[in-house]
Amino acid sequence: MAKSTSGPRAERAGSIRTERVPVSMPEEAASGQWLRSIRLSGFAITALGLIVLSIVVLAPSLRVVIEQRQQISQLQAQVKASKSSLVDLAEQKARWNDPNYIQAQARERLSYVLPGDYSYLVINDDPTTVKAGGQPISNKIQTTEVDWVKSVLSSVFTAGLSDAPANKLVAPVIGAPATSGTH
C-alpha cells in the first residue's frame, strides 16, 4: 500500500479522501436534532435559572399590583360619583333657600294655598274612564238620599234579632267533655 500524504499534492495524485457526513435515522424527529444541537454553558444555565426564579418570585406581587390598580380605579369612580352627587345636593340646598321655591313645593307637594286662593283638586281627569260594569262615569255630581245613620242602626238590629244560628265555634269550658259537631 502506498503511503498517503496530506496536503494539496496528495489530492492531485488521486488519493481518496473520506468525509464524515451526519446521517439521520428515519425515526429521529427534527425537534430531537434541534434539542441535541443546543449547547448550554454554565453562565447560560445560571442566567436561565435566575430568570425563572425572578418570574416565580415576582408573579404574585405583580398580581397584587394589578388588583390594587383595579381597586384604585373603582374607588376613583366612586369618588367622582360622590362629588357629582355632592354638587347636586349643594344646588338643591341653594334652591331651598329661595322663598319662591319653598312656596311652589308647598303648593305642589302639600296642596297648600295662600289666603284668598281657591284650590281645586282634580282626581283622575281622564274622560275615558269607565266603571267596572262597563258604563261610563257621569260628569254630573250625584247625591245620595240615604240616611247613613238609619242604615247602620238597621244593620245592627237586623244582625242582633236574626233567627240565624249562632256560630258553632264556641270556646270549650275547662273540665267539660269535648263534643263533636255531628250527632
N, CA and C of each residue as an Amber inpcrd file, in Angstrom:
protein
   549
   0.8040000  -1.1520000   0.0000000   0.0000000   0.0000000   0.0000000
   0.8620000   1.2340000   0.0000000   0.2900000   2.2090000  -0.6640000
   1.0550000   3.4310000  -0.7740000   0.7140000   4.3260000   0.3850000
   1.6880000   5.0270000   0.7560000   1.5410000   5.9260000   1.8870000
   0.8730000   7.1900000   1.3930000  -0.1770000   7.5910000   2.0700000
  -0.8790000   8.7740000   1.6170000  -0.3260000   9.9790000   2.3390000
  -0.1660000  10.9880000   1.5880000   0.3500000  12.2200000   2.1580000
  -0.7810000  13.2100000   2.1900000  -0.6860000  14.0580000   3.1150000
  -1.7400000  15.0460000   3.2160000  -1.2940000  16.3190000   2.5450000
  -2.2670000  17.1110000   2.1410000  -1.9400000  18.3700000   1.5120000
  -2.4400000  18.4030000   0.1040000  -2.1510000  19.4760000  -0.6330000
  -2.6490000  19.6240000  -1.9780000  -2.0350000  18.6290000  -2.9260000
  -0.8400000  18.2280000  -2.6820000  -0.1690000  17.3010000  -3.5660000
  -0.8390000  15.9340000  -3.5130000  -1.3150000  15.5270000  -2.3660000
  -1.9410000  14.2280000  -2.2240000  -3.2660000  14.2020000  -2.9720000
  -4.0040000  15.2990000  -2.9860000  -5.2610000  15.3200000  -3.6900000
  -5.0330000  15.2370000  -5.1920000  -3.9550000  15.8140000  -5.6560000
  -3.6730000  15.7660000  -7.0740000  -3.2330000  14.3830000  -7.5020000
  -2.6240000  13.6940000  -6.6410000  -2.0980000  12.3930000  -7.0130000
  -3.1940000  11.3620000  -7.1220000  -4.4210000  11.6970000  -6.7560000
  -5.5230000  10.7680000  -6.9300000  -5.8300000   9.9770000  -5.6950000
  -5.3590000  10.4180000  -4.6090000  -5.6810000   9.6960000  -3.3930000
  -7.1460000   9.9520000  -3.0080000  -7.7350000   9.0530000  -2.3350000
  -9.1480000   9.1250000  -1.9660000  -9.2680000   9.7770000  -0.5840000
 -10.0810000  10.7680000  -0.5510000 -10.3080000  11.4630000   0.7170000
 -11.7050000  11.1000000   1.2140000 -11.8280000  10.7680000   2.4540000
 -13.1240000  10.3830000   3.0260000 -13.6290000  11.4920000   3.9470000
 -14.8870000  11.8220000   3.8180000 -15.5180000  12.8230000   4.6910000
 -16.6260000  12.1600000   5.4830000 -16.8130000  12.6660000   6.6590000
 -17.8850000  12.1260000   7.5030000 -19.1160000  13.0180000   7.3680000
 -20.1740000  12.4730000   6.9230000 -21.4300000  13.1810000   6.7590000
 -22.4060000  12.6190000   7.7890000 -23.0520000  13.5240000   8.5890000
 -24.0030000  13.0010000   9.5750000 -25.2450000  12.4530000   8.8750000
 -25.6250000  11.3090000   9.2750000 -26.7920000  10.6410000   8.6980000
 -27.8430000  10.5590000   9.7960000 -29.0280000  11.0230000   9.4560000
 -30.0980000  10.9600000  10.4510000 -30.8830000   9.6780000  10.2650000
 -31.2970000   9.1630000  11.3430000 -32.0890000   7.9490000  11.3330000
 -33.5280000   8.3290000  11.0000000 -34.2680000   7.4960000  10.2870000
 -35.6240000   7.8500000   9.8800000 -36.5660000   8.0810000  11.0640000
 -36.4200000   7.3900000  12.1960000 -37.3370000   7.5590000  13.3200000
 -36.9880000   8.7720000  14.1710000 -35.8940000   9.4380000  13.9130000
 -35.4880000  10.5970000  14.6890000 -36.2000000  11.8310000  14.1360000
 -36.8620000  12.5800000  15.0100000 -37.6220000  13.7520000  14.5880000
 -36.7120000  14.9680000  14.4980000 -37.2220000  16.0020000  13.8130000
 -36.4440000  17.2280000  13.6430000 -36.2710000  17.9440000  14.9690000
 -37.2710000  17.8340000  15.8480000 -37.1490000  18.5040000  17.1410000
 -36.0700000  17.8430000  17.9910000 -35.8870000  16.5770000  17.8460000
 -34.8290000  15.8870000  18.5860000 -33.4570000  16.3670000  18.1500000
 -33.2620000  16.6030000  16.8750000 -31.9840000  17.1280000  16.3850000
 -31.7620000  18.5290000  16.9110000 -32.8210000  19.3300000  16.9120000
 -32.6880000  20.7050000  17.3790000 -32.3100000  20.7320000  18.8450000
 -32.9310000  19.8360000  19.6450000 -32.6600000  19.8070000  21.0630000
 -31.2340000  19.3560000  21.3400000 -30.7200000  18.4370000  20.5680000
 -29.3420000  17.9640000  20.7690000 -28.3220000  18.9960000  20.3410000
 -28.7080000  19.8550000  19.4060000 -27.7450000  20.8290000  18.9080000
 -27.5320000  21.9860000  19.8790000 -28.4200000  22.1470000  20.9080000
 -28.2630000  23.2260000  21.8880000 -27.1730000  22.8250000  22.8790000
 -26.2600000  23.7310000  23.0280000 -25.1840000  23.5160000  23.9970000
 -25.2340000  24.6790000  24.9820000 -25.4130000  24.3730000  26.2370000
 -25.5410000  25.4010000  27.2570000 -24.2810000  25.4520000  28.1060000
 -23.8500000  26.6730000  28.3510000 -22.7020000  26.8600000  29.2340000
 -23.2100000  27.0540000  30.6610000 -22.3510000  27.0950000  31.5920000
 -22.7080000  27.3010000  32.9940000 -23.3420000  28.6680000  33.2090000
 -22.8340000  29.6790000  32.5050000 -23.3960000  31.0220000  32.6250000
 -24.8240000  31.0620000  32.0880000 -25.0790000  30.4040000  30.9690000
 -26.4240000  30.3980000  30.3890000 -27.4060000  29.6890000  31.3060000
 -26.9870000  28.6080000  31.9190000 -27.8700000  27.8790000  32.8520000
 -28.1610000  28.7390000  34.0690000 -27.1430000  29.4420000  34.5920000
 -27.3380000  30.3130000  35.7480000 -28.2860000  31.4610000  35.3990000
 -28.0960000  32.0850000  34.2290000 -28.9600000  33.1770000  33.8150000
 -30.3950000  32.6850000  33.6390000 -30.5830000  31.5210000  33.0170000
 -31.9140000  30.9570000  32.8440000 -32.5630000  30.6570000  34.1950000
 -31.8110000  30.1380000  35.1270000 -32.3240000  29.8640000  36.4700000
 -32.7420000  31.1390000  37.1800000 -31.9700000  32.2060000  37.0510000
 -32.3200000  33.4790000  37.6720000 -33.5910000  34.0710000  37.0580000
 -33.7450000  33.9220000  35.7470000 -34.9610000  34.4270000  35.0950000
 -36.1830000  33.6760000  35.6030000 -36.1020000  32.3550000  35.6860000
 -37.2150000  31.5480000  36.1800000 -37.5110000  31.8980000  37.6330000
 -36.4750000  32.0560000  38.4460000 -36.6510000  32.3930000  39.8550000
 -37.2990000  33.7700000  40.0040000 -36.8770000  34.7270000  39.1950000
 -37.4790000  36.0620000  39.2880000 -38.9480000  36.0400000  38.8750000
 -39.3080000  35.2390000  37.8890000 -40.7150000  35.1170000  37.4860000
 -41.5320000  34.5040000  38.6140000 -40.9970000  33.4640000  39.2580000
 -41.7100000  32.8020000  40.3500000 -41.8780000  33.7560000  41.5250000
 -40.8640000  34.5620000  41.8070000 -40.9310000  35.4670000  42.9520000
 -41.8130000  36.6780000  42.6450000 -41.7420000  37.2210000  41.4370000
 -42.4440000  38.4570000  41.1150000 -43.8850000  38.2590000  40.6580000
 -44.2760000  37.0850000  40.2210000 -45.6350000  36.8610000  39.7040000
 -46.7060000  37.1690000  40.7450000 -46.6120000  36.6750000  41.9770000
 -47.6500000  37.0200000  42.9610000 -47.6900000  38.5230000  43.2520000
 -46.5370000  39.1580000  43.3330000 -46.5020000  40.5940000  43.5930000
 -47.1180000  41.3640000  42.4360000 -46.8850000  40.9190000  41.2350000
 -47.4590000  41.5650000  40.0570000 -48.9840000  41.4260000  40.0580000
 -49.4910000  40.2710000  40.4800000 -50.9190000  40.0570000  40.5650000
 -51.5310000  41.0140000  41.5920000 -50.8600000  41.1900000  42.7300000
 -51.3500000  42.1000000  43.7680000 -51.3630000  43.5330000  43.2510000
 -50.3360000  43.9150000  42.5200000 -50.2640000  45.2710000  41.9650000
 -51.4220000  45.5020000  40.9940000 -51.7130000  44.5290000  40.1620000
 -52.8180000  44.6690000  39.1990000 -54.1500000  44.7820000  39.9290000
 -54.3670000  43.9630000  40.9610000 -55.6080000  44.0340000  41.7280000
 -55.7500000  45.3880000  42.4170000 -54.6370000  45.9080000  42.9520000
 -54.6930000  47.2020000  43.6180000 -54.9910000  48.3180000  42.6180000
 -54.4660000  48.2300000  41.4240000 -54.7610000  49.2320000  40.3860000
 -56.2560000  49.2140000  40.0440000 -56.8380000  48.0070000  39.9760000
 -58.2710000  47.9090000  39.6940000 -59.0830000  48.5240000  40.8340000
 -58.6810000  48.2590000  42.0790000 -59.3780000  48.8440000  43.2210000
 -59.2600000  50.3570000  43.2130000 -58.0790000  50.8580000  42.8730000
 -57.8790000  52.3030000  42.8160000 -58.7920000  52.9290000  41.7670000
 -58.9100000  52.2860000  40.6050000 -59.7810000  52.8460000  39.5540000
 -61.2440000  52.8070000  39.9960000 -61.6650000  51.7520000  40.6950000
 -63.0430000  51.6770000  41.1840000 -63.3050000  52.7620000  42.2310000
 -62.3550000  52.9570000  43.1290000 -62.5180000  53.9740000  44.1620000
 -62.5150000  55.3760000  43.5610000 -61.7120000  55.5890000  42.5330000
 -61.7230000  56.8890000  41.8740000 -63.0780000  57.1470000  41.2130000
 -63.6770000  56.1120000  40.6430000 -65.0090000  56.2610000  40.0440000
 -66.0400000  56.5820000  41.1260000 -65.9190000  55.9420000  42.2950000
 -66.8370000  56.2310000  43.3900000 -66.6750000  57.6630000  43.8920000
 -65.4340000  58.1230000  43.9760000 -65.1780000  59.4890000  44.4240000
 -65.7790000  60.4820000  43.4320000 -65.6350000  60.2030000  42.1410000
 -66.1960000  61.0780000  41.1160000 -67.7180000  61.1290000  41.2330000
 -68.3530000  59.9730000  41.4340000 -69.8120000  59.9310000  41.5860000
 -70.2460000  60.6710000  42.8470000 -69.4870000  60.5100000  43.9320000
 -69.8160000  61.1970000  45.1820000 -69.6920000  62.7090000  45.0210000
 -68.6700000  63.1540000  44.3020000 -68.5000000  64.5960000  44.0800000
 -69.6490000  65.1530000  43.2600000 -70.0960000  64.4140000  42.2430000
 -71.2130000  64.9040000  41.4320000 -72.5010000  64.9440000  42.2490000
 -72.7270000  63.9430000  43.1130000 -73.9260000  63.9720000  43.9550000
 -73.8200000  65.0860000  45.0010000 -72.6030000  65.3830000  45.4600000
 -72.4170000  66.4750000  46.4010000 -72.7530000  67.8160000  45.7510000
 -72.3660000  67.9640000  44.4980000 -72.7030000  69.1860000  43.7590000
 -74.2170000  69.2950000  43.5980000 -74.8810000  68.1830000  43.2850000
 -76.3420000  68.1870000  43.1430000 -77.0210000  68.5660000  44.4620000
 -76.5120000  68.0140000  45.5610000 -77.0960000  68.3260000  46.8650000
 -76.8710000  69.7890000  47.2390000 -75.7200000  70.3340000  46.8900000
 -75.4570000  71.7470000  47.1690000 -76.4140000  72.6320000  46.3690000
 -76.6830000  72.2530000  45.1120000 -77.6390000  73.0110000  44.2990000
 -79.0390000  72.9210000  44.8890000 -79.4130000  71.7420000  45.3720000
 -80.7310000  71.5650000  45.9720000 -80.8460000  72.3820000  47.2560000
 -79.7860000  72.4260000  48.0400000 -79.7890000  73.2240000  49.2690000
 -79.9360000  74.7010000  48.9280000 -79.2640000  75.1510000  47.8890000
 -79.3760000  76.5500000  47.4800000 -80.8020000  76.8630000  47.0200000
 -81.4690000  75.9080000  46.3550000 -82.8500000  76.1290000  45.9260000
 -83.7830000  76.2870000  47.1190000 -83.5310000  75.5150000  48.2000000
 -84.4000000  75.5900000  49.3680000 -84.2260000  76.9030000  50.1210000
 -83.2070000  77.6620000  49.8150000 -83.0430000  78.9790000  50.4230000
 -83.8830000  80.0360000  49.7100000 -84.4760000  79.7010000  48.5760000
 -85.3000000  80.6290000  47.8050000 -86.7580000  80.5110000  48.2800000
 -87.3740000  81.6110000  48.7370000 -88.7640000  81.5360000  49.2290000
 -89.7680000  81.1460000  48.1430000 -89.5240000  81.5480000  46.9180000
 -90.4470000  81.1680000  45.8370000 -90.4330000  79.6620000  45.6000000
 -89.2560000  79.0330000  45.6990000 -89.1620000  77.5770000  45.5310000
 -89.9050000  76.8670000  46.6640000 -89.7510000  77.3680000  47.8750000
 -90.4300000  76.7640000  49.0260000 -91.9470000  76.8670000  48.8430000
 -92.4090000  78.0160000  48.3790000 -93.8380000  78.2060000  48.1620000
 -94.3560000  77.2600000  47.0680000 -93.5970000  77.1170000  46.0010000
 -94.0160000  76.2160000  44.9190000 -94.0490000  74.7650000  45.3970000
 -93.0810000  74.3700000  46.2000000 -93.0730000  72.9980000  46.7120000
 -94.2380000  72.7550000  47.6640000 -94.5640000  73.7440000  48.4820000
 -95.7000000  73.5960000  49.4030000 -97.0020000  73.4640000  48.6300000
 -97.1390000  74.2220000  47.5540000 -98.3600000  74.1210000  46.7390000
 -98.4390000  72.7510000  46.0540000 -97.3110000  72.3030000  45.5210000
 -97.3080000  71.0570000  44.7460000 -97.4000000  69.8220000  45.6270000
 -96.5570000  69.7520000  46.6350000 -96.4860000  68.5290000  47.4500000
 -97.5790000  68.4380000  48.5060000 -97.8780000  69.5640000  49.1500000
 -98.7910000  69.5390000  50.2860000-100.1710000  70.1240000  49.9770000
-100.3520000  70.6030000  48.7580000-101.6180000  71.2070000  48.3140000
-101.9940000  72.4190000  49.1700000-101.0080000  73.1930000  49.5970000
-101.2660000  74.4210000  50.3350000-101.6480000  75.5230000  49.3640000
-102.4670000  76.4610000  49.8570000-102.8360000  77.6210000  49.0600000
-102.6640000  78.8680000  49.9270000-102.4900000  79.9870000  49.2840000
-102.3970000  81.2570000  50.0010000-103.7920000  81.6990000  50.4140000
-103.8960000  82.5240000  51.4400000-105.2270000  83.0170000  51.8560000
-105.8920000  83.7690000  50.7030000-107.1250000  83.4400000  50.4500000
-107.8830000  84.0730000  49.3780000-107.8540000  83.2750000  48.0850000
-106.9770000  82.3030000  47.9630000-106.9260000  81.4620000  46.7680000
-107.9130000  80.3140000  46.9100000-108.3690000  79.7980000  45.7920000
-109.2550000  78.6360000  45.7800000-108.4780000  77.4590000  45.2150000
-108.6040000  76.3340000  45.8610000-107.8980000  75.1360000  45.4310000
-108.8970000  74.1470000  44.8410000-108.5930000  73.6670000  43.6700000
-109.4030000  72.6460000  43.0260000-108.5450000  71.4020000  42.8740000
-109.0220000  70.3080000  43.3910000-108.2900000  69.0560000  43.3200000
-109.0150000  68.1450000  42.3340000-108.3820000  67.8660000  41.2100000
-108.9770000  67.0260000  40.1820000-108.3940000  65.6290000  40.3430000
-109.2630000  64.6760000  40.5490000-108.8260000  63.2990000  40.7180000
-109.1890000  62.5380000  39.4620000-108.2080000  61.9870000  38.7970000
-108.3950000  61.1530000  37.6190000-109.2570000  61.8770000  36.5820000
-108.6990000  62.8450000  35.9390000-109.4420000  63.6480000  34.9780000
-109.5010000  63.0070000  33.5970000-109.2590000  61.7150000  33.4990000
-109.3200000  61.0070000  32.2280000-110.7890000  60.7660000  31.8600000
-111.3080000  61.3360000  30.7420000-112.7260000  61.1680000  30.4090000
-113.0710000  59.7720000  29.8970000-112.1070000  58.9630000  29.5760000
-112.3940000  57.6310000  29.0370000-112.5680000  56.5900000  30.1310000
-112.5420000  56.9990000  31.3780000-112.6620000  56.0620000  32.4850000
-114.0710000  55.4860000  32.5220000-114.1610000  54.1780000  32.7300000
-115.4530000  53.5110000  32.8220000-115.5340000  52.7490000  34.1260000
-116.7400000  52.4930000  34.5580000-116.9590000  51.7140000  35.7770000
-116.6690000  50.2400000  35.5090000-116.7320000  49.4530000  36.5700000
-116.4910000  48.0220000  36.4420000-117.5750000  47.3600000  35.5930000
-118.7840000  47.9040000  35.5880000-119.8780000  47.3370000  34.8180000
-119.8220000  47.7000000  33.3460000-118.9090000  48.5480000  32.9540000
-118.7930000  48.9280000  31.5670000-119.4820000  50.2330000  31.2310000
-120.2330000  50.8280000  32.1780000-120.9270000  52.0910000  31.9470000
-119.9520000  53.2520000  32.1730000-120.0460000  54.2940000  31.3500000
-119.1580000  55.4430000  31.5530000-119.5230000  56.2040000  32.8200000
-118.5460000  56.8630000  33.3960000-118.7650000  57.6370000  34.6140000
-119.4710000  58.9340000  34.2400000-120.4210000  59.3230000  35.0720000
-121.2110000  60.5230000  34.8020000-120.3920000  61.7720000  35.1030000
-120.6370000  62.8270000  34.3480000-119.9730000  64.1010000  34.5780000
-120.7200000  64.9490000  35.6070000-121.9290000  64.5390000  35.9870000
-122.7440000  65.2990000  36.9250000-122.4780000  64.8240000  38.3480000
-122.5820000  65.7530000  39.2780000-122.4170000  65.4010000  40.6850000
-123.7200000  64.7880000  41.1630000-123.6150000  63.6480000  41.7960000
-124.8030000  62.9440000  42.2670000-124.7790000  62.9140000  43.7810000
-125.9390000  63.0760000  44.3570000-126.0470000  62.9910000  45.8110000
-126.9290000  61.7980000  46.1490000-126.6180000  61.1930000  47.2480000
-127.4440000  60.0740000  47.7000000-128.4380000  60.5930000  48.7230000
-129.6070000  59.9980000  48.7220000-130.6570000  60.4290000  49.6450000
-130.8840000  59.3790000  50.7250000-129.8280000  58.6580000  51.0580000
-129.9270000  57.6300000  52.0820000-129.3190000  58.1840000  53.3600000
-130.0360000  57.9930000  54.4640000-129.5160000  58.4310000  55.7580000
-128.6220000  57.3200000  56.2890000-127.3590000  57.6040000  56.4200000
-126.4050000  56.5660000  56.7970000-126.5790000  56.1260000  58.2420000
-127.0840000  56.9920000  59.0960000-127.2890000  56.6170000  60.4960000
-128.3740000  55.5520000  60.5840000-129.4550000  55.7300000  59.8420000
-130.5300000  54.7340000  59.8360000-130.0390000  53.4190000  59.2580000
-129.1570000  53.4840000  58.2450000-128.6220000  52.2530000  57.6400000
-127.7800000  51.4700000  58.6300000-126.9460000  52.1610000  59.3910000
-126.1020000  51.4700000  60.3810000-126.9660000  50.8580000  61.4730000
-127.9230000  51.6170000  61.9920000-128.7780000  51.0930000  63.0720000
-129.6090000  49.9110000  62.5940000-130.1240000  49.9770000  61.3900000
-130.9190000  48.8520000  60.9090000-130.0440000  47.6200000  60.7140000
-128.8140000  47.8090000  60.3250000-127.9010000  46.6790000  60.1700000
-127.6100000  46.0230000  61.5170000-127.4140000  46.8440000  62.5430000
-127.1430000  46.3010000  63.8820000-128.3570000  45.5530000  64.4110000
-129.5410000  46.1390000  64.2750000-130.7480000  45.4700000  64.7720000
-131.0400000  44.1960000  63.9930000-130.8100000  44.2130000  62.6890000
-131.0560000  43.0190000  61.8850000-130.1300000  41.8990000  62.3110000
-128.8770000  42.2050000  62.5640000-127.9170000  41.1790000  62.9680000
-128.2250000  40.6550000  64.3620000-128.7040000  41.5180000  65.2620000
-128.9740000  41.1000000  66.6360000-130.2770000  40.3420000  66.7780000
-131.2690000  40.6270000  65.9590000-132.5710000  39.9970000  66.0880000
-132.7970000  38.8940000  65.0710000-131.8020000  38.4720000  64.4000000
-131.9290000  37.4640000  63.3560000-132.1570000  36.0910000  63.9710000
-132.8650000  35.2180000  63.2560000-133.1120000  33.8510000  63.6950000
-132.0130000  32.9070000  63.2110000-131.0100000  33.4130000  62.5570000
-129.9280000  32.5650000  62.0430000-129.1790000  31.9540000  63.2130000
-128.7080000  30.6790000  63.0590000-127.9950000  30.0290000  64.1670000
-126.6820000  30.7520000  64.4700000-126.3320000  30.7150000  65.7360000
-125.0770000  31.3500000  66.1720000-123.9030000  30.5190000  65.6650000
-122.7370000  31.1000000  65.6970000-121.5250000  30.4310000  65.2390000
-121.2630000  29.2070000  66.1050000-120.9870000  28.0630000  65.5050000
-120.7900000  26.8200000  66.2500000-119.4260000  26.7550000  66.9080000
-118.5220000  27.6410000  66.5900000-117.1940000  27.6320000  67.2030000
-117.2660000  28.4020000  68.5120000-117.4090000  27.6510000  69.5990000
-117.5100000  28.2330000  70.9280000-116.3000000  27.7680000  71.7100000
-115.7580000  28.6250000  72.5460000-114.5880000  28.2580000  73.3450000
-114.9820000  27.1460000  74.3100000-114.1690000  26.0920000  74.4280000
-114.5170000  24.9750000  75.3200000-114.3990000  25.3850000  76.7860000
-115.2470000  24.8040000  77.6040000-115.2300000  25.0430000  79.0410000
-114.2380000  24.0720000  79.6500000-113.4460000  24.5330000  80.5770000
-112.4280000  23.6740000  81.1930000-113.1340000  22.6240000  82.0460000
-112.7490000  21.3690000  81.8300000-113.3110000  20.2600000  82.5900000
-114.5220000  19.6420000  81.9130000-115.0660000  20.2800000  80.8820000
-116.2370000  19.7180000  80.1880000-115.7470000  18.7510000  79.1300000
-116.4860000  17.6750000  78.8910000-116.0570000  16.7230000  77.8520000
-116.1940000  17.3450000  76.4620000-115.2590000  16.9920000  75.6180000
-115.2680000  17.5160000  74.2470000-116.3710000  16.8510000  73.4640000
-117.1150000  17.6830000  72.7180000-118.2060000  17.1480000  71.8900000
-117.9100000  17.4950000  70.4490000-118.3510000  16.6370000  69.5930000
-118.1520000  16.9010000  68.1730000-119.3940000  17.5980000  67.6390000
-119.2620000  18.2400000  66.5150000-120.3730000  18.9950000  65.9180000
-121.4140000  18.0920000  65.2730000-121.1120000  16.8100000  65.0380000
-122.0530000  15.9170000  64.3760000-122.6190000  14.9440000  65.3980000
-123.9540000  14.8450000  65.5210000-124.6100000  13.8720000  66.4220000
-125.4420000  12.9290000  65.6690000
